[in-house]
Amino acid sequence: YSHIADVNPSVIDITECKDCGSDITEETEGIGYNDDTPNNNTHNNHVTKPKQITRISKKEFITTFPARAHLNIFTPKEATPKLRADVEEHFDNDFVLYYYMDMTTALQMNDHQVNIFNINIDDEMEELGIVNYDLHIKSTKKLIYGIFKPNDEDKKTDKWKWKLSEFKTDDQIVQEYGIENSELPKSSRKTQKFIQALKSNIVIQESLIDDTKWFEIMQIKSLKRNVKMPKITVELSKDMFIKELKRSFSNVGQPLIPIVVNKNRTHWIEWIKIIYIQSQDIYIGISMKMVNNNALEVTSICLDRGDILNKHRLVGLDKSAYIKQLDGFKTSLTEIKFTDNEQNDLEKKIHTLKGQIKSQQDAIIRHKDVIKTVKRENAAMKTQIAYNNHSQHGYNHGQMYNNNDAQPAQQNGVSTGPEIRYNDQLYDTESKQDDEMEDELAQLIDGVIRDNKFSSNLPYKVNIFRTTPIGAKKNIYIEKQFTRFWKNRIHFPKFSDDANMYYWLDYTAAIQMSQGYSKQYTNIATAPGNFLAVINYEMRDTNNNILYGIILIDEAKAKSDEPKKYPYKLCALMTAKEIQSKYGIYPDDLPKRSRKHPDFLRQLVIARSIMKQDINQINWSNLKLFKSQSTTKNDSLKKSVSITQTVMKEYVKVALERMNTSSKKPIPIMVIDKHNNYYGIEWILIVNIIHRNVDVGISFKYDRNRNVFVAKAIYLDKSEIESKHKLIGLKYNYCQNIPDFSLKKFKFKSNKPGAGLTDEDDEAASDISIDLQNEVRRLQQMVDQEQRRSVQLNQQLMNERQHQQQQLLVLQQQNQQYLNNYNNMYAVNHQQQQQPQQQQQQQIQMNMTNYQSSHYNPYSQQRFG
């Protein structure tokens, strides 16, 4: 097998210029080009000005995805049929040619032959890579190279960042890009290692057939390419199979067929022996490879003719003796089942159980759809009630209770009251994609239905990822640009600034490590050093997909003098689908959500609220103090508190009474001890220091076994409480209605008599306090003087009012007298005016009587009388 056939491709025709005798290249339209790409005629160089070409850089092509063209270099659909028509080498169809180009690209990358050139051509930058396909032009036998350039059509993902642009010969590449022949990629099939592998002296011992564990050998099954062939499953015993193998291996007249196998950025030669199973009248192939000490090892049973042919073509040989052996493949096998393999019976049982479980799962899904509908309705009502209560009663209110706990109960002599639940307020509790699928039953069903080939032959190994101490700080480097970029792209939770997001990344990583949920994977071909760690940060993108942190070894830190500090780096946030696409890690192997851990959910339920009995048991001297971690706040504006334990206890009882009467509930926060690998949930009671008009937070840990709350710490800053509260992952922020507070100092002083409520912020504050007291006394004297003056003014005002009332009374009497006089005068005048009128009327009446008497007319009296 020492002969290496020359392979030949292209869509370029080369003829000779009649004028100068040089080669004129006429490129076939559309081969590897867009339709609008103009054809380039190298003969024009005789009459056009030479290009100004400057080399900027040259570096090896490193791929994001596995080393091959697929997912890395996009091949236009129209390129393969036109290329196939113009190359000397024969390919049955376009798909076969594409497979050849894809795998040849992989061989080139494995041999470090693919480089990226950055070139300045006439003041325009060009970036390109070159692949040697070992293909030749029909007419000229010249070797042709594939040129790929950045793919500007799709920049949304890491896939297909490059695009196959054109095909050129070595002369064209020199003229077009100034890349000399010595810099072009060498043939992977003409390397010394490849040639020596084909010259191997293959000796097959009978012990190879007898000692091979045939039940465990991988079977390469038929794919869809053999749709025209009938597909069958063959059953035979192991003894019969070995007998058929020995008969075929004894026929040394048929040469072994060499094939190329590519995996994990390396490739090697394997040898296939064609086996005729006479009892079944079928042909199969047994693939073998050389291992240590030139020994042979069986790697697979090849059932597919097309797969053998494609992998053999990658060798580059052109001998009909190899291809002719495949003519006997008239059927397409899907599987060889050994009748004496106990595993087959187990597989049958598993297959039956899978069918039963699948039907049960379908029924469960139907029932769950009904339950989801009801739950969504109930959730909407609960959410509205919680929101209304939260808005009406202030901070940390609106929790859900069990209806069965409406009546107070007794537990260990303590009145427990209603049970308090926060676990049904976690974000996305009622979402469709999560629902109840993370419970144990759903995980069991998913695990059984999942194809067991994934679980038994995973290409990677999975272990728990844990650092010391746990968490991101001092272990996982997170760049500021990283948080700045992602801060506004996270749908949940919302982060006010970069520091707030870093806090979430740091402590969520600690929770994952504490629970053993964070994972690390080895044998990942696409990851540097074949190592990858993943943390489920439980953040959501705009499509409500969970985002996982991709953590790699920080190579720069590993080479530094202090490799123990920040040995890892958070490189990306990706969804489960993106992780599977890039790294090949299945979603079932990704870390679960820490806030769905059974222990976490259990801690979010407490049997009762904080009571006075718990306050009486506080050991104030053992409480920790948590100050603000921020350096942006002005310390000069912060207050200091000095208080006796007795007064503090009374303040706490007042706060407890206010909380209970207003139906408020304690605020849950997450506490983590990174050095002791511990996490837990504590409960905050907001206490107002009345004489200083400032708040503090008292944290309590609920002891479920004893049904008591144990005080743990005093928080002097609201932001510290709010950050730890956000780590719980609830839908609502129960700290948003708490007034901001941040104390500079808090200390307990003696309970001796005379120790009142007067505070001393520090030693220098005493003089200020005396001055303030003197100022208060001075102001009090001024107030007293003003009060005495006010009394005098009030007395003057009353006297003035009495005087005004007396004057008003006199004026009223005078006015009445004036009114009476006026009435009397009016009556006298009116009487005097009426007397002359009466006398005048009487006189007129007398005159009329006298006139009638002197002028009497009987006729007139009779007629008108």
PAVEXFI-717378 format. One line per 5 residues: number of its first residue (from 0); their letters; for each residue x, y, z of C-alpha. Coordinates in steps of 0.1 Angstrom, whole numbers, plus 5000, padded with zeros to 4 digits. Layout:
<pts>
NUM> A> X,Y,Z; ...;
</pts>
This chain:
<pts>
0> YSHIA> 5000,5000,5000; 5029,5023,4994; 5016,5040,4963; 4999,5074,4968; 4976,5085,4940;
5> DVNPS> 4977,5121,4930; 4943,5137,4936; 4930,5166,4914; 4901,5193,4917; 4888,5227,4904;
10> VIDIT> 4865,5248,4884; 4893,5267,4867; 4903,5262,4830; 4938,5272,4821; 4949,5279,4785;
15> ECKDC> 4980,5296,4770; 4982,5332,4759; 4990,5334,4722; 5009,5366,4726; 5032,5359,4755;
20> GSDIT> 5029,5322,4761; 5018,5326,4798; 4989,5309,4814; 4955,5326,4810; 4930,5315,4837;
25> EETEG> 4893,5315,4829; 4873,5307,4860; 4841,5289,4856; 4812,5312,4867; 4798,5306,4902;
30> IGYND> 4824,5281,4915; 4827,5290,4951; 4817,5326,4943; 4786,5347,4949; 4766,5354,4917;
35> DTPNN> 4778,5390,4916; 4815,5381,4919; 4833,5392,4888; 4856,5368,4870; 4893,5376,4872;
40> NTHNN> 4916,5370,4842; 4952,5368,4853; 4962,5376,4817; 4951,5412,4824; 4982,5415,4845;
45> HVTKP> 5001,5421,4812; 4982,5454,4807; 4971,5465,4842; 4992,5481,4869; 5007,5455,4893;
50> KQITR> 4990,5454,4927; 5007,5469,4958; 5007,5439,4982; 5019,5442,5018; 5018,5412,5042;
55> ISKKE> 5005,5423,5076; 5005,5390,5095; 5002,5352,5093; 4989,5329,5120; 4975,5294,5124;
60> FITTF> 4938,5290,5119; 4922,5280,5153; 4886,5269,5151; 4858,5274,5176; 4842,5241,5168;
65> PARAH> 4857,5207,5161; 4885,5208,5135; 4867,5204,5101; 4848,5227,5077; 4814,5219,5092;
70> LNIFT> 4803,5248,5115; 4835,5267,5108; 4837,5273,5070; 4805,5277,5051; 4804,5261,5017;
75> PKEAT> 4779,5277,4992; 4754,5252,4978; 4763,5260,4942; 4801,5254,4947; 4801,5216,4949;
80> PKLRA> 4782,5207,4917; 4803,5230,4896; 4835,5219,4912; 4826,5182,4907; 4821,5188,4870;
85> DVEEH> 4855,5204,4865; 4879,5183,4886; 4897,5152,4874; 4888,5131,4905; 4854,5113,4903;
90> FDNDF> 4827,5117,4929; 4794,5100,4928; 4774,5130,4939; 4777,5164,4955; 4773,5150,4990;
95> VLYYY> 4802,5127,4986; 4824,5156,4973; 4813,5178,5003; 4822,5150,5027; 4856,5148,5010;
100> MDMTT> 4862,5185,5013; 4850,5186,5049; 4873,5158,5061; 4902,5170,5040; 4899,5203,5057;
105> ALQMN> 4900,5184,5090; 4932,5167,5080; 4948,5200,5070; 4939,5215,5104; 4952,5185,5122;
110> DHQVN> 4985,5189,5104; 4986,5226,5112; 4987,5235,5075; 4958,5261,5075; 4969,5296,5082;
115> IFNIN> 4951,5330,5082; 4968,5357,5061; 4962,5394,5067; 4972,5413,5036; 4970,5450,5024;
120> IDDEM> 4962,5451,4987; 4961,5486,4972; 4953,5501,5006; 4925,5476,5012; 4927,5449,5039;
125> EELGI> 4922,5413,5030; 4918,5384,5054; 4919,5348,5040; 4928,5312,5046; 4939,5285,5022;
130> VNYDL> 4931,5247,5021; 4948,5221,5000; 4921,5196,4988; 4945,5174,4967; 4922,5180,4938;
135> HIKST> 4933,5188,4902; 4919,5205,4871; 4909,5181,4843; 4926,5199,4815; 4959,5210,4831;
140> KKLIY> 4963,5186,4860; 4972,5216,4881; 4966,5215,4919; 4938,5238,4931; 4934,5254,4965;
145> GIFKP> 4903,5266,4983; 4903,5302,4995; 4880,5311,5024; 4873,5346,5038; 4853,5361,5067;
150> NDEDK> 4816,5354,5063; 4799,5388,5065; 4764,5375,5060; 4759,5361,5095; 4776,5375,5126;
155> KTDKW> 4750,5367,5151; 4765,5334,5163; 4799,5317,5164; 4789,5293,5136; 4801,5297,5100;
160> KWKLS> 4824,5326,5108; 4842,5319,5075; 4830,5312,5040; 4845,5293,5010; 4850,5321,4985;
165> EFKTD> 4869,5309,4955; 4893,5283,4941; 4928,5292,4927; 4960,5276,4915; 4994,5284,4931;
170> DQIVQ> 5002,5309,4903; 4970,5328,4908; 4975,5330,4945; 5010,5345,4940; 4997,5371,4916;
175> EYGIE> 4965,5379,4935; 4977,5378,4971; 5015,5377,4970; 5016,5343,4989; 5045,5323,4976;
180> NSELP> 5043,5286,4968; 5065,5277,4998; 5038,5291,5021; 5009,5272,5006; 4995,5243,5027;
185> KSSRK> 5012,5210,5020; 4992,5179,5012; 4982,5160,5043; 4983,5128,5023; 5020,5133,5014;
190> TQKFI> 5033,5138,5050; 5059,5113,5061; 5037,5100,5089; 5008,5094,5065; 5029,5076,5040;
195> QALKS> 5046,5054,5066; 5012,5044,5080; 5002,5032,5045; 5034,5011,5043; 5027,4992,5075;
200> NIVIQ> 5032,4955,5073; 4999,4940,5084; 5000,4906,5100; 4967,4892,5114; 4969,4865,5140;
205> ESLID> 4940,4841,5147; 4941,4852,5184; 4928,4886,5173; 4895,4870,5163; 4893,4848,5193;
210> DTKWF> 4903,4874,5219; 4882,4903,5207; 4851,4911,5228; 4827,4912,5199; 4797,4920,5220;
215> EIMQI> 4813,4953,5230; 4826,4963,5195; 4809,4994,5181; 4788,4988,5150; 4788,5016,5123;
220> KSLKR> 4752,5014,5111; 4737,5023,5077; 4727,5059,5072; 4700,5074,5050; 4724,5074,5020;
225> NVKMP> 4713,5038,5013; 4676,5045,5009; 4675,5023,4978; 4688,4992,4996; 4667,4970,5017;
230> KITVE> 4675,4974,5054; 4677,4943,5076; 4688,4932,5111; 4709,4900,5112; 4708,4876,5142;
235> LSKDM> 4735,4849,5147; 4755,4834,5174; 4790,4845,5184; 4805,4811,5174; 4789,4813,5140;
240> FIKEL> 4802,4849,5136; 4837,4839,5145; 4836,4809,5121; 4826,4832,5093; 4853,4857,5102;
245> KRSFS> 4881,4830,5101; 4869,4818,5067; 4871,4853,5052; 4904,4862,5069; 4920,4830,5055;
250> NVGQP> 4914,4845,5020; 4946,4866,5016; 4939,4873,4980; 4918,4903,4988; 4938,4933,5001;
255> LIPIV> 4928,4951,5032; 4911,4984,5025; 4928,5015,5041; 4906,5042,5055; 4911,5075,5073;
260> VNKNR> 4895,5080,5107; 4894,5116,5121; 4886,5123,5158; 4895,5148,5184; 4918,5169,5162;
265> THWIE> 4939,5139,5150; 4936,5113,5123; 4951,5079,5116; 4949,5049,5092; 4927,5019,5098;
270> WIKII> 4924,4987,5077; 4891,4970,5068; 4887,4934,5060; 4856,4926,5040; 4838,4896,5055;
275> YIQSQ> 4813,4874,5036; 4788,4858,5061; 4777,4829,5040; 4749,4818,5062; 4732,4852,5059;
280> DIYIG> 4745,4860,5024; 4757,4895,5035; 4789,4914,5035; 4803,4935,5064; 4837,4951,5072;
285> ISMKM> 4859,4946,5102; 4880,4977,5109; 4914,4974,5126; 4942,4998,5136; 4978,4995,5147;
290> VNNNA> 4984,5001,5184; 5015,4998,5206; 5042,4973,5195; 5026,4971,5160; 4997,4950,5174;
295> LEVTS> 4963,4951,5157; 4931,4960,5175; 4895,4957,5162; 4878,4991,5164; 4845,4986,5147;
300> ICLDR> 4821,4965,5126; 4813,4984,5094; 4778,4977,5081; 4775,5006,5056; 4792,5005,5022;
305> GDILN> 4789,5043,5017; 4808,5050,5050; 4836,5026,5040; 4838,5042,5005; 4839,5077,5018;
310> KHRLV> 4866,5071,5044; 4887,5051,5019; 4885,5080,4993; 4902,5102,5020; 4933,5081,5016;
315> GLDKS> 4938,5093,4981; 4945,5059,4964; 4932,5050,4930; 4930,5013,4928; 4900,4994,4916;
320> AYIKQ> 4910,4964,4937; 4898,4982,4968; 4865,4995,4954; 4856,4962,4937; 4854,4944,4971;
325> LDGFK> 4824,4966,4980; 4803,4953,4951; 4789,4926,4973; 4771,4950,4995; 4735,4945,4982;
330> TSLTE> 4717,4950,5015; 4719,4978,5041; 4724,4964,5076; 4710,4982,5106; 4724,4959,5133;
335> IKFTD> 4740,4925,5140; 4724,4909,5171; 4742,4881,5187; 4717,4855,5199; 4739,4843,5228;
340> NEQND> 4744,4878,5241; 4726,4882,5274; 4726,4919,5268; 4701,4914,5240; 4675,4900,5264;
345> LEKKI> 4681,4930,5287; 4678,4954,5258; 4645,4938,5248; 4632,4943,5284; 4645,4978,5284;
350> HTLKG> 4628,4985,5250; 4595,4971,5264; 4599,4992,5296; 4607,5022,5275; 4575,5018,5256;
355> QIKSQ> 4555,5015,5288; 4572,5044,5304; 4566,5065,5272; 4529,5058,5273; 4528,5066,5310;
360> QDAII> 4548,5098,5303; 4523,5108,5276; 4495,5103,5301; 4514,5123,5327; 4519,5151,5302;
365> RHKDV> 4482,5152,5295; 4474,5154,5332; 4500,5180,5337; 4485,5202,5310; 4453,5202,5330;
370> IKTVK> 4471,5209,5362; 4491,5237,5346; 4460,5254,5335; 4446,5253,5370; 4479,5263,5385;
375> RENAA> 4482,5293,5362; 4448,5305,5373; 4456,5300,5410; 4491,5316,5405; 4475,5346,5388;
380> MKTQI> 4452,5351,5418; 4480,5345,5443; 4503,5370,5425; 4476,5396,5424; 4468,5391,5461;
385> AYNNH> 4505,5392,5470; 4511,5423,5450; 4481,5441,5466; 4491,5432,5501; 4527,5441,5493;
390> SQHGY> 4516,5476,5481; 4492,5482,5510; 4513,5470,5539; 4548,5480,5529; 4580,5459,5529;
395> NHGQM> 4582,5421,5531; 4545,5416,5531; 4522,5395,5508; 4535,5360,5517; 4514,5329,5510;
400> YNNND> 4500,5307,5538; 4485,5273,5541; 4447,5274,5547; 4451,5245,5571; 4472,5267,5594;
405> AQPAQ> 4446,5294,5599; 4443,5285,5636; 4474,5290,5658; 4490,5257,5669; 4513,5246,5697;
410> QNGVS> 4547,5231,5692; 4572,5225,5720; 4552,5249,5741; 4555,5277,5716; 4525,5292,5698;
415> TGPEI> 4535,5286,5661; 4508,5305,5642; 4504,5301,5605; 4531,5285,5584; 4551,5310,5562;
420> RYNDQ> 4560,5300,5527; 4584,5317,5502; 4591,5287,5480; 4560,5293,5459; 4573,5328,5451;
425> LYDTE> 4605,5318,5434; 4609,5333,5399; 4594,5311,5372; 4577,5287,5396; 4547,5283,5373;
430> SKQDD> 4566,5286,5340; 4558,5261,5313; 4594,5250,5306; 4602,5242,5342; 4570,5234,5359;
435> EMEDE> 4575,5200,5377; 4600,5185,5353; 4628,5188,5378; 4612,5165,5403; 4626,5130,5409;
440> LAQLI> 4600,5112,5388; 4604,5134,5358; 4642,5130,5360; 4638,5092,5362; 4616,5092,5331;
445> DGVIR> 4639,5114,5311; 4669,5092,5321; 4652,5060,5310; 4639,5074,5277; 4673,5090,5269;
450> DNKFS> 4693,5069,5245; 4715,5048,5267; 4744,5051,5242; 4748,5086,5255; 4751,5075,5291;
455> SNLPY> 4774,5046,5285; 4797,5061,5258; 4798,5098,5266; 4827,5115,5248; 4836,5134,5280;
460> KVNIF> 4839,5127,5317; 4818,5147,5343; 4829,5155,5378; 4820,5180,5405; 4837,5214,5401;
465> RTTPI> 4846,5229,5435; 4873,5254,5445; 4887,5263,5479; 4872,5285,5492; 4840,5281,5472;
470> GAKKN> 4828,5310,5451; 4842,5331,5423; 4863,5355,5444; 4900,5345,5443; 4892,5316,5420;
475> IYIEK> 4873,5326,5389; 4884,5358,5372; 4855,5380,5359; 4864,5410,5338; 4846,5443,5343;
480> QFTRF> 4838,5444,5306; 4820,5411,5310; 4796,5423,5337; 4792,5457,5319; 4782,5438,5287;
485> WKNRI> 4757,5414,5302; 4742,5437,5329; 4715,5451,5306; 4710,5418,5286; 4697,5398,5316;
490> HFPKF> 4659,5396,5319; 4660,5382,5354; 4672,5392,5379; 4677,5429,5372; 4710,5444,5383;
495> SDDAN> 4715,5481,5392; 4752,5481,5386; 4782,5460,5377; 4790,5453,5414; 4755,5440,5420;
500> MYYWL> 4759,5415,5391; 4793,5404,5403; 4778,5397,5437; 4752,5374,5421; 4779,5356,5400;
505> DYTAA> 4802,5351,5430; 4776,5338,5455; 4756,5318,5431; 4788,5300,5422; 4794,5294,5459;
510> IQMSQ> 4759,5279,5463; 4764,5256,5433; 4797,5244,5447; 4783,5238,5481; 4754,5217,5468;
515> GYSKQ> 4777,5198,5444; 4758,5210,5414; 4786,5228,5395; 4803,5205,5370; 4836,5201,5352;
520> YTNIA> 4841,5182,5320; 4873,5166,5306; 4881,5153,5271; 4862,5183,5256; 4880,5187,5222;
525> TAPGN> 4867,5222,5216; 4879,5236,5249; 4915,5247,5257; 4933,5220,5275; 4902,5197,5269;
530> FLAVI> 4888,5212,5302; 4856,5230,5308; 4835,5239,5339; 4799,5250,5339; 4779,5268,5366;
535> NYEMR> 4741,5273,5364; 4737,5310,5373; 4699,5308,5370; 4698,5341,5351; 4674,5344,5322;
540> DTNNN> 4680,5360,5288; 4653,5379,5269; 4638,5346,5257; 4636,5333,5293; 4663,5307,5287;
545> ILYGI> 4685,5298,5316; 4721,5311,5312; 4751,5289,5322; 4786,5302,5329; 4813,5288,5308;
550> ILIDE> 4846,5286,5328; 4879,5278,5313; 4915,5275,5326; 4930,5310,5324; 4962,5301,5305;
555> AKAKS> 4978,5335,5312; 4973,5330,5349; 4985,5294,5347; 5018,5306,5333; 5023,5334,5358;
560> DEPKK> 5042,5333,5391; 5010,5331,5411; 4989,5304,5394; 4969,5297,5426; 4951,5331,5424;
565> YPYKL> 4923,5332,5398; 4933,5300,5379; 4900,5301,5361; 4881,5326,5340; 4844,5331,5332;
570> CALMT> 4845,5334,5294; 4808,5334,5284; 4772,5329,5293; 4754,5304,5271; 4721,5285,5269;
575> AKEIQ> 4719,5247,5271; 4713,5245,5234; 4744,5266,5226; 4766,5245,5250; 4755,5213,5233;
580> SKYGI> 4762,5228,5198; 4796,5241,5207; 4810,5216,5232; 4788,5186,5227; 4776,5185,5263;
585> YPDDL> 4741,5171,5267; 4715,5191,5287; 4710,5163,5311; 4747,5166,5321; 4745,5203,5328;
590> PKRSR> 4742,5216,5364; 4708,5218,5380; 4693,5249,5395; 4704,5255,5431; 4672,5273,5440;
595> KHPDF> 4653,5241,5431; 4674,5220,5455; 4651,5202,5480; 4671,5215,5510; 4668,5251,5496;
600> LRQLV> 4630,5248,5492; 4627,5233,5526; 4645,5262,5542; 4621,5287,5526; 4592,5273,5547;
605> IARSI> 4591,5282,5584; 4565,5269,5608; 4559,5303,5624; 4571,5339,5626; 4595,5355,5651;
610> MKQDI> 4580,5359,5686; 4589,5376,5719; 4601,5343,5734; 4629,5344,5707; 4638,5380,5716;
615> NQINW> 4643,5371,5752; 4668,5344,5743; 4691,5368,5723; 4728,5369,5734; 4736,5404,5722;
620> SNLKL> 4773,5400,5728; 4776,5372,5703; 4760,5390,5674; 4781,5398,5643; 4780,5433,5628;
625> FKSQS> 4777,5437,5590; 4786,5471,5577; 4783,5485,5542; 4808,5470,5517; 4804,5501,5494;
630> TTKND> 4830,5528,5494; 4809,5553,5476; 4787,5564,5505; 4798,5595,5525; 4808,5583,5560;
635> SLKKS> 4805,5618,5574; 4768,5616,5568; 4763,5582,5585; 4751,5580,5621; 4766,5561,5650;
640> VSITQ> 4745,5544,5676; 4755,5536,5712; 4728,5518,5731; 4722,5495,5761; 4711,5459,5756;
645> TVMKE> 4680,5465,5776; 4668,5494,5754; 4678,5475,5723; 4656,5446,5734; 4627,5469,5739;
650> YVKVA> 4631,5484,5705; 4632,5449,5690; 4600,5440,5708; 4584,5472,5695; 4595,5463,5659;
655> LERMN> 4581,5428,5664; 4548,5441,5676; 4545,5464,5646; 4554,5436,5622; 4528,5413,5637;
660> TSSKK> 4500,5438,5639; 4505,5450,5603; 4506,5414,5589; 4542,5418,5578; 4567,5389,5577;
665> PIPIM> 4605,5386,5581; 4626,5390,5550; 4646,5360,5539; 4683,5364,5530; 4710,5340,5518;
670> VIDKH> 4741,5336,5540; 4772,5317,5528; 4803,5306,5546; 4828,5301,5517; 4856,5287,5539;
675> NNYYG> 4834,5261,5556; 4814,5252,5524; 4781,5262,5540; 4750,5281,5528; 4717,5288,5546;
680> IEWIL> 4687,5311,5548; 4682,5336,5576; 4653,5360,5584; 4656,5397,5588; 4636,5418,5613;
685> IVNII> 4638,5456,5606; 4642,5475,5639; 4639,5512,5643; 4663,5529,5668; 4637,5554,5679;
690> HRNVD> 4659,5579,5696; 4682,5581,5666; 4655,5577,5640; 4675,5551,5620; 4669,5514,5611;
695> VGISF> 4690,5483,5615; 4683,5447,5606; 4685,5418,5630; 4690,5384,5613; 4676,5352,5628;
700> KYDRN> 4683,5315,5619; 4653,5292,5622; 4661,5260,5641; 4636,5236,5627; 4642,5208,5653;
705> RNVFV> 4637,5231,5683; 4612,5254,5666; 4631,5285,5677; 4647,5315,5660; 4683,5322,5670;
710> AKAIY> 4697,5358,5664; 4729,5358,5644; 4738,5393,5633; 4730,5430,5631; 4730,5446,5596;
715> LDKSE> 4739,5483,5596; 4733,5488,5559; 4702,5482,5538; 4721,5474,5506; 4738,5444,5523;
720> IESKH> 4704,5431,5532; 4690,5437,5498; 4719,5420,5480; 4715,5389,5501; 4678,5390,5497;
725> KLIGL> 4681,5390,5459; 4701,5358,5461; 4670,5340,5472; 4655,5345,5437; 4620,5357,5446;
730> KYNYC> 4597,5374,5421; 4594,5405,5443; 4619,5426,5461; 4606,5428,5497; 4632,5454,5506;
735> QNIPD> 4621,5480,5482; 4598,5498,5507; 4623,5499,5535; 4639,5534,5540; 4676,5535,5531;
740> FSLKK> 4699,5533,5561; 4736,5530,5566; 4753,5533,5600; 4789,5541,5606; 4791,5525,5640;
745> FKFKS> 4770,5505,5664; 4779,5495,5699; 4764,5483,5732; 4771,5503,5764; 4767,5495,5800;
750> NKPGA> 4734,5489,5816; 4744,5509,5847; 4720,5535,5861; 4723,5568,5844; 4732,5553,5811;
755> GLTDE> 4705,5569,5791; 4698,5571,5754; 4722,5599,5746; 4746,5586,5719; 4783,5595,5714;
760> DDEAA> 4792,5589,5678; 4829,5589,5688; 4852,5605,5714; 4852,5638,5697; 4814,5640,5697;
765> SDISI> 4811,5647,5735; 4822,5684,5731; 4798,5688,5702; 4771,5672,5723; 4777,5698,5751;
770> DLQNE> 4776,5726,5726; 4744,5713,5712; 4728,5710,5746; 4738,5746,5754; 4723,5756,5721;
775> VRRLQ> 4692,5738,5730; 4689,5755,5764; 4694,5789,5747; 4668,5782,5722; 4645,5769,5749;
780> QMVDQ> 4649,5803,5768; 4640,5821,5736; 4610,5799,5732; 4599,5806,5768; 4603,5844,5762;
785> EQRRS> 4583,5842,5730; 4556,5822,5749; 4553,5849,5776; 4552,5876,5750; 4525,5856,5732;
790> VQLNQ> 4505,5854,5765; 4507,5892,5769; 4497,5898,5734; 4467,5875,5738; 4456,5894,5770;
795> QLMNE> 4459,5927,5751; 4439,5913,5723; 4411,5902,5747; 4410,5936,5763; 4408,5953,5729;
800> RQHQQ> 4380,5930,5719; 4360,5938,5751; 4365,5975,5745; 4353,5971,5709; 4322,5952,5721;
805> QQLLV> 4313,5980,5746; 4317,6006,5719; 4295,5985,5696; 4268,5982,5722; 4268,6020,5727;
810> LQQQN> 4266,6025,5689; 4237,6001,5687; 4218,6020,5715; 4224,6053,5697; 4213,6039,5665;
815> QQYLN> 4181,6026,5680; 4174,6061,5695; 4180,6077,5662; 4156,6053,5646; 4129,6060,5671;
820> NYNNM> 4132,6098,5667; 4130,6094,5630; 4098,6073,5632; 4082,6099,5655; 4091,6128,5632;
825> YAVNH> 4077,6109,5602; 4044,6102,5619; 4039,6139,5629; 4047,6151,5594; 4024,6126,5578;
830> QQQQQ> 3995,6137,5600; 4001,6174,5593; 3999,6167,5556; 3966,6148,5558; 3945,6175,5577;
835> PQQQQ> 3944,6201,5548; 3934,6175,5524; 3904,6164,5545; 3893,6200,5549; 3895,6206,5512;
840> QQQIQ> 3875,6174,5504; 3848,6185,5529; 3846,6219,5513; 3842,6204,5478; 3815,6181,5490;
845> MNMTN> 3795,6211,5505; 3798,6231,5473; 3785,6202,5453; 3755,6198,5476; 3746,6235,5473;
850> YQSSH> 3749,6234,5436; 3725,6205,5432; 3699,6221,5455; 3698,6253,5434; 3695,6236,5401;
855> YNPYS> 3669,6209,5407; 3652,6192,5376; 3624,6167,5382; 3628,6151,5349; 3665,6146,5355;
860> QQRFG> 3659,6132,5389; 3633,6108,5376; 3654,6095,5348; 3688,6093,5364; 3680,6092,5401;
</pts>
